[in-house]
């Protein structure tokens, strides 16, 4: 998900920059916006990992329920 994650982070930072006055944007500087983009990207990755863990837990529960049920023919 790296590329998609980067695109989303870029859109978030661009939207934030659009809210700022040009003098404020210039005083912050590109390096800080790059840092912000990295932080947003990491947050998205962390959220994805949390969701993945939740799905894995649900799958494990479903498998255990399926294994418990007798097969009726």
N, C-alpha and C positions, 0 to 999 in steps of 0.2 A: 504494500500500500504506500510505499515511499513517495512515488510521484504524485499520486492523488492527495496525499497528506501535505506535500509541499505546495500544491496548487491551492488547497483550502487555506493553508497558513498564509500564503501570499494574498489571497482575497481578503482575509481578516485584517492583515496589516494595511493593505491599500484602503480598506474601508475606514480604518482608524485614522490613517493619514488624511483622508478626505474630510474628516471632522475637524482637523486642526487648521489654524490659520497658517499661512505660508511662512511667516516669520518664526512661528513655533516649530514647524516642521524642519526648517533650516537649522534652528538652534539645537534640535535633537540630533540631527545628523543621520546619515545612511547606516553607519555601523550599528547604532542603537536599534534602528528598525530591523536590521538583519538579525540582531540578538532577539528581538521580539518575535520575529518570524520563527526562529529556532525554538523558542519557548512554546509558541503556539503549536508547532509541529510535534514537539515532545508531549504536550498535553493531549493532543489527538491520539498519538501512539499509545500513551498510557491508558486512555479511555478505551481504545480498541482492545488492548490486552485485558482490561477488566471485563469487557463484554464477552470476549473469547472464553475467559475463565468461567463466566456464568453459563455460557452455552455448554461448555464441557461438563459442568456440574449437572445441568439438566439432562444431558445425554446419558451420563452415568446413572442417574436416578431412573430414567426410562428403561435403560438396559436391565437394571436390577429388578424392576417391576416385571418386565417381560420374562426374565429368567425364573421368577417366582411362580408365574401362572402356569398351571398344567395345560398341556395341549389336549384339546378335546377333538376327537375324530368321530 
